[in-house]
Amino acid sequence: MIEVLRSRKPSIPRIQLLPLACVALALCVPFTGAQTLAPKEQTASGVSVRTQLIGSWRLVSRQSRRANGALEVDSGLSTVPLGVLIYDQSGHVAAQLSRRDRTVAMVGEECEAAAATKGTLDTAQTILGYDAYFGTYTINEQAGIVTHHLEAALWPGDIGKDIVRHFTISGDHLTITFDTTTREGVKVTRTLMWERMKSP
């Protein structure tokens, strides 16, 4: 009798097995919800807009136009400045633009212009033929807007600004547009064309 009792294994009611089965099933089926981008965050190619924006960009052209379409020459950076724009994966941005004809001789005149700089809320300022800042960025993909949150800048008055940029991406080309006011007080729409930098 004792041997019979020892040989019997306790049975587990079926109702207790159901939760265990559900747990096992959940472990077998991969959870993809966190890996799937929302539809508005994807382009036709399936790559998110943010992913396309990440990288290093070289300035191709920079134009400022008045409301009537007339081209406004930028006295600070000239017609075709050099420029680099970098967005990294962790959400940081850095931008640098420079006049091509910068010389030591221009420092005196440019220092006077820098001393008189008042700045605008919508863009960073050019000082001594140069414009530079870094910080973080956030994207509104549905509206096509990237906002640069400036942590440091060449002109101290730009520190702490949030500057808003409308953007579109086509392949390896990035177009940024925004409304601003030149140092002479002229209201313009500025368009910057960038191309993705690649390994040499």
Secondary structure, DSSP 8 states (H G I E B T S, - for coil): -HHHHHH------HHHHHHHHHHHHHHHS---GGGS--GGGB-TTS-BHHHHH-EEEEEEEEEEE-TTS-B---TTT-SS-EEEEEE-TTSEEEEEEE-TT--GGGHHHHHHHHHT---BTTB---BTTEEEEEEEEEEETTTTEEEEEEEEESSGGGTT-EEEEEEEEETTEEEEEEEEE-TTS-EEEEEEEEEE----
